[in-house]
Amino acid sequence: MSDTKLTQHEWEVGLSSWIIQDGNYDNFKVGQRAEFALEFFSQTYRKSQVQAKSAKMLGAAHYEIVGEVVYLTSEVWVLDFGICAFQESKPPEGISAGDYVAAEIYLGIDPFFYFEGLYTLPGMPPLIYSWEISSIAHQTAPFIETRDLSGQKMMVRDEKKLGYKTVSNTDAWKDDGGNAEYILKSTRLDVPPKSENTTAI
């Protein structure tokens, strides 16, 4: 999404409009200060022999990371790759707390999983960071009709036309008919992470 290199305190974070529509957050705007945890997604992970935390931006909230497993249960795990993020799913086989993992991940705003419940789990680290939103980008690729493996019709973004435009704020109910996807370039503020979110609705 961005050709500029981010500092260690700047992160591109994905946001789908349904997260706002669910009533978990208000629309975001440039210059706003906000609090939210981060959720990561990836299809494949591998143990890393390199035990040094890192994150290389690949674009559009995607990163190549090496992270330490700092929390792990059968249902949720947390990686620290310079910032901590969680995934509410069964961890990969053979992964233990203290291991280092390499992966390509998508980084998104916690919809509500952490601030509504995960933060109460014994030993769960505080994951809600304080941010300043420095820019917002809106995905502009149109939707096209395709079919899934079972033959059901579905609408997906036209991958040949992926792109972003800069906007001053999100408009989750109107943009793309309520199906908008955004990238928030967010600067982490020098505030210790919290377990409870005071700005989520």
NORZI-V641359 format. One record per helix or strand of 3 or more residues. SS is the DSSP state (A for helix, B for strand). FROM is the first residue (numbers start at 1). TO is the last residue. If there is no record, write none. Layout:
ss: (SS	SS)
from: (FROM	FROM)
to: (TO	TO)
//
This chain:
ss: (B	A	B	B	B	B	B	B	B	A	A	B	B	B	A	B	A	B)
from: (10	17	33	38	54	62	77	84	100	113	118	128	143	153	159	164	175	181)
to: (16	21	36	41	59	72	80	87	109	116	120	139	147	157	161	167	178	188)
//
